Amino acid sequence: MTRPYPRRHGMTVNDIIELAEMLTFIESWITGSGPAVEQSFRAFIGSDGYTLIDLQFDLDRFASLLSGTPSAMRTDTPGIGDVDQDCEP
């Protein structure tokens, strides 16, 4: 039995598209969220080293990498796990 789409890193193309869409959805939700979400995020993280804005940039960056589309946000903003943009998976 052949798969309808090739797998890349254990995921089908449809899985990758869906993951990118989910990351974009979460980033959009965070963008429109109120102060309660930011307070909850800070309490969950437990420090001021990684902010909700950092998370937004990381979600956008990963969604862009998965979908192959340009980032909606600036690419010069640092986040956790910054990698060389020229790096191939």
Secondary structure, DSSP 8 states (H G I E B T S, - for coil): ---SS-EETTEEHHHHHHHHHHHHHHHHHHHT--HHHHHHHHHHH-SSSS-HHHHHHHHHHHHHHHHT---SS-SSS--TT---TT---
